[in-house]
């Protein structure tokens, strides 16, 4: 295919953005790659997406001028330069080692019980209501509570931190309107000030929280980090665990309320919940795109990607590729293997994947156990500031439901 014949990936149309999967299918049918914005190449198929996620000739450490083009100068720009997801090579490895030590698998597994207790407390009042919102009343408070307890954020401050984190999401957009830039910078400034105070308190009185464990790893001399790096990466862990898990619970929950057959299968065989959560993430990924910077020339799909170009990987499209998944537009709760790319791959594979799986499993287990039926109470409302090319997250704003307690 000649470069001039390639389609261009644009999802500005609201209808396509609300349901981008037909557009993704068309891109896959055209070929393994297409054009994006200036200097961008877009990959919609599983084979190329999976390979490029693991290719060390691609990086996430963009020159500062790239971030400035979208977010402008200010605290949010500095923040994006310091967090683990946007660092490469030894800087990335150093931050990742610290976070893995602080968020190790054994500790994550131990959270299943406390997460279950938190979910029960959230569901208790919902059982007394005729109608509620699966997003605002469940998908938001569960990860907010989990991440707040992980960092031991006082209960009185949690709503405030969650609001600032929602504004922080603007910093991760590919394009940010001028009126939103100030909001993102202000959110970073407020969150940093709060976490600096929290760090000071943990130095005086350390505990078992994530911030205290990060300080311990730094104090033992194995992972030298500045206070700024600790603060920004603790802030990123909170944000990533809050924002993406909210979207995962919302997209999975939307499947449950619109597909009674899925509920029946989960109730008949609760043992499939673990594979079901991965299938929910494959079928409707909470993050639709990720990007990489070409560090060295790469030959792929008959074309050369030159140094300095941006590669956009369509994770959600790759998850529906028939060459990797049998009957990809069908929800198969027992799908195995399930090589979805919703958690990314390679050295930048999601640090919180295990925690997200546990949260999703516990939430949907408790939801099925507490209610004999969960049904739609009206059309779900998609958040137009999420999803698509301009913003990587896939977000529901409202999912009204009715639920009958068991």
Secondary structure, 3 states (H helix, E strand, C coil): CCHHHCCECCCCCHHHHHCCHHHHHHHHHHCCCEECCCCEEEECCHHHHHHHHCCCCEECCCCHHHHHHHHCCCHHHHHHHHCHHHCCHHHHHHHHHHHHHHCCHHHHHCHHHHHHHHHHHHHHHHCCCCCEECHHHHHHHHHHHHHHHHCCCCHHHHHHHHHHHHHHHHHHCCCCCHHHHHHHHHHHHHHHHHHHHHHHHHHHCCCCCHHHHHHHHHHCCCCCCCHHHHHHHHHHHHHHHHHHHHHHHHHHHHHHHHCHHHHHHHHHCHHHHHHHHHHHHHHCCCECEEEEEECCCEEECCEEECCCCEEEEEHHHHCCCCCCCCCCCCCCCCCCCCCCCCCCCHHHCCCCHHHHHHHHHHHHHHHHHHEEEEEECCCCEECCCCCCCCCCECCEEECEEEEEEC
